[in-house]
């Protein structure tokens, strides 16, 4: 465990996994740009080059597209972080399962605890409190809702994250 600036502890492996996934995303984007550059020299346009072309020909539309893509990427990254947390919590037998409930402007997770008591909820909320200290937490709000195990069959349409 390592301490963050706000003195909350986070799992070092989880942080490492998140940084590794983010690095992979950046590396993939760099490769897409390099491929686009190569293809452009031969007269073809990749999706990335077409996005740049849109940005240059219609800056407002291009900026909106870039922002939408950045927002989507940020939501996916935060969802990845939450998925890693839930997997670790499941390994520790803190939770039985977690579901991602579809929401447009935030990430909502339904959590079934192994032992639904104050201490278990407090441990889950410690992670949510840590998340709320991150710079992007206002951009991507995350909500946790605890649900009894006997209601979990009602969430069969939701994505299982752990």
Secondary structure, 3 states (H helix, E strand, C coil): CEECCCCCEECHHHHHHHHHHHHHHHHHHHHHHHHHHHHHHCCCCCHHHHHHHHHHHCHHHHHHHHHHHHHHHHHHHHHHHHHHHHHHHHHCCCEEEEEEECCCCEEEEEEEECCCCHHHHHHHHHHHHHHHCCHHHCCCEEEEEECCHHHHHHHCCCEECC
